[in-house]
Amino acid sequence: MSEAAITGMEASAAKILTRAIEMERHGKYQTALVCYQEGIDLLLEVLKASKDPNKKKHYRSKIEEYMTQAEKVKVLLERLKQEGKYHEQLKIEDNATGHGYSAIFSPYMDETVVEVWIEDAYIRSYHQVNNFLRFCELLCTRCDNLKTVNLSTSTDDNNSSNQQENIACIARSLSQRGIILNVNYVSNLHDREIRFSNGWIIKVGRGLDYFKKVDKFCIGFHDMNQRPCHSTTVDIFHSKHTRDR
């Protein structure tokens, strides 16, 4: 690996670890833990690639320092989860960017997730079903052992056949990956929350439909992290006991 590549990787690690410290300072321990892990992994790659003994010594020292801090965060996080006291809140301002599904949900998705429950009354219109599809794509990327997705939503009174046909298409696509999609159409559904079988519960005030519309050839059309958002609040909890399968 070239020196330029090593320098670039070190800079990336520093940026991620700085974010880890910031997230920890603000009580966002799960996000902080993920950032610590990602930053440490990058520093380990830098350590392997470096030829300078003095730099290797420095990298080992920093890795040990961050591993110690990450372990402290992990212990604190586990204690809060066991006590049922974990609560993190994120306020998304109007027109803010950087809040795509990967940014919001990825820290809580991993190989321990085998089942997901989504309650969102507004998976009805074409763009809302597309939002659900994007969320399912993220699940497939992040949750290697996912077996079941449960969706509760309301019926689109104006075009229920298209809605159900599009969701059925997603179900067929998921089934090809060994994932079952169960859909329940509920007439009086008001809750908007997502539950993961690893205990994480995420409530988004606007559900999955918190993005603003952008033109087809504008930045943010494909990359949702670049798309402006509507104002909303995200509340994150953890429960030791999720509902039975």
Secondary structure, DSSP 8 states (H G I E B T S, - for coil): --HHHHHHHHHHHHHHHHHHHHHHHTT-HHHHHHHHHHHHHHHHHHHHH---HHHHHHHHHHHHHHHHHHHHHHHHHHHHHHTT--EEEEEE-TT--S--HHHHHGGG-STT--EEEEE-S---SHHHHHHHHHHHHHHHHH-TT--EEEEEE---TT-HHHHHHHHHHHHHHHHTTT-EEEEEE-SS----EEEETTSEEEEETTTT--B----TTSTTSS-GGGS-B--EEEEEEE-S-----
